[in-house]
Amino acid sequence: MSQLRITDMRFVDIVGAPMDCTILRIDTNQGISGYGEIRDFSNKFYALWLKRLILGEDPCQIKKLIRKLRQFGGHARQGGGVSGIETALWDLAGKAYGVPVYQMLGGKSRERIRVYCDTDVSGKHSGKDMGNALKKRLEAGYTILKMDLGVDLLLSVEGALNAPADILQKMREFDQQELSFGISEKSFADFMSVPHPFTGITITETGLDYLEEYVCQVRDIIGFEIPLAIDHIGHVSWQSCLKLAKRLEKYQIFWMEDCVPWFYTSQWKTLSENTTIPMCTGEDIYGIEAFRPLIENHAVSVIHPDVLTAGGILETVRILELAEENGIAAAIHMAETPVGCMAAAHVCAAAGDNLLAMEFHAHDVPWWSAIAADGTGPVLKDGWLYLSDRPGLGIERLDDEVLKEHINPKRPGLWLETEQWNQEWSHDRIWS
């Protein structure tokens, strides 16, 4: 075991799993490979430029390696390189020692993991349409549901939004482009990169009426007993979010997610102190220190890290523990392939009592589980995920034939060589 060394890192980019996803594989001199994943809609270059720092190293020395890599991570998709490599190292170490990752984290706190199901309805639709879609999730056995509820529903409703005319026009053009899949990555980034307080967009009473009626229609169909969270409110002010929250309190919303950017702690605290709906954020935060202000100021009721942004498996466990110490509940954001799903699942297995559930976004992707060969992927049944006692993440190998069918045409190639990254060098020290 002490002679185990990292020899290579390779990638495959796929689409529709359920997002655009990048899987990485770290190989060793003993034929053991570990799988990781880079956060959805990110890029493998976040990991490639770190390859030079792990070649020739013992993959089982995870903390030592992550101390070298940690400084190169960032928030949102920029955390994908460090987080993906860390995940692959845990998979490798578990396979080398013959134990599941959760066992190396201290053992299982639960035998099964509750999964909450995110639900989308495309195009122009009503609350009844969403209610019927959510009802199908109920019939499939899910015990927590989530849906989008935000300004995109209001773009065709006259008088629902208040903003300068040119901004409203741009929003409507953007929405039409997105619906027709004609939007470019640059247009998307330009449009979505203005923080909520600076867009000048607010929801009018007409808009609030519409969104309240939408939720009322949903509750009429699914009832009030099932927990229902809401997400993607839109780039509007915290004042509009608070008005919406006050309107929706009677509909027993489980949590209200990403109302404002995560780094506006005082705005989150104001929201939390002025509505009975629990506030939730965290999927774009890298590292425990960035979570600390939200948690220690009790600015939110639910913390929501994504393992593939937060810094990986161990860092996410630490974040959940800090939240539990401060009386904050936790849910795990997860919109990834079976590799990212299993990384999140092992965190959930080892988590404390404050874990509510883990997200699942691939219910409608029929080939999703087939990515993991020989039936070694996640086992989901009736709204629960069951872990095996297989080593590492539990996925013995991926099915290359399935991957080939879904390779991203913009980033073709299956496990191609990356030797050009082996000898890159930079004076990485951040202090003098």
Order of alpha helices (4+ residues) and beta strands (2+ residues): beta-beta-beta-alpha-alpha-alpha-alpha-alpha-beta-alpha-beta-beta-alpha-alpha-beta-alpha-beta-alpha-beta-alpha-beta-alpha-beta-alpha-alpha-beta-alpha-beta-beta-beta-alpha
